Amino acid sequence: MNIALLGYGKMGKAIEKIALDRGHHIQLKVSSSTQNFVLNNIDVAIDFSLPSTAVTNISACLNAGVPVISGTTGWLDAYDDMVQLCRLKRGTFLYASNFSLGVNIFFEINKTLAKLMTGLPQYKTSIEEIHHTQKLDAPSGTAITLAEAIIEHSNYKNWNLDASKQNEIGILAKRIENVPGTHEVNYDSEVDSIQIKHTAHSRQGFALGAVIAAEYVHDKQGLFTMKDVLNIS
């Protein structure tokens, strides 16, 4: 495939290496200093840019008929607009808060545990996430995805950063040097605690998942998620 990398920071470079190792060609690299770009001869675009440029990048791809996947977080107030544009243009779009294959399995474990904990109000639920100090958004998109799945299967109404209120899931966001990403979901009662945890050891897992997702969507039309990529019903 001819790939456009929209965002050429640490993640973009990690994706580039894996894509080349899997026999693909990087046709276009767009960094934060790029003024304009043309999506000629592109099979699929991978967006890991900034929250301020993600919507522009995704829109450009959909308007040009280029399938696009995005792992940029912090822009989701415009997500429904991108879904509408994708449908209008009969385009191809996949967004994931986390492309790691392991994290997406973790998402499913989180949902199952949330269902099992329904009806056990003695357990207070909280989430802790740790990322590198360069991460711009807090909490992480992954932590929000975990919280939203718990809310869907519980009596919680919302999530709240750092300190939880009644009927809200507290998310503690930590920023520590050189931490790729750790997420832990906790259920605490007076008598015991239950934790599930995912720890990333490097960016390679995110990059591999992004390339696999790009391979999946490049010849398809429509809206997709990582559940489609992993064939999770």
Secondary structure, 3 states (H helix, E strand, C coil): CEEEEECCCHHHHHHHHHHHHCCCEEEEEECCCCCCCCCCCCCEEEECCCHHHHHHHHHHHHHHCCCEEECCCCCHHHHHHHHHHHHHCCCEEEECCCCCHHHHHHHHHHHHHHHHCCCCCCCEEEEEEEECCCCCCCCCHHHHHHHHHHHHCCCCCEEEECCCCCCEEEEEEEECCCCCEEEEEEEECCCCEEEEEEEECCCHHHHHHHHHHHHHHCCCCEEECHHHHCCCC
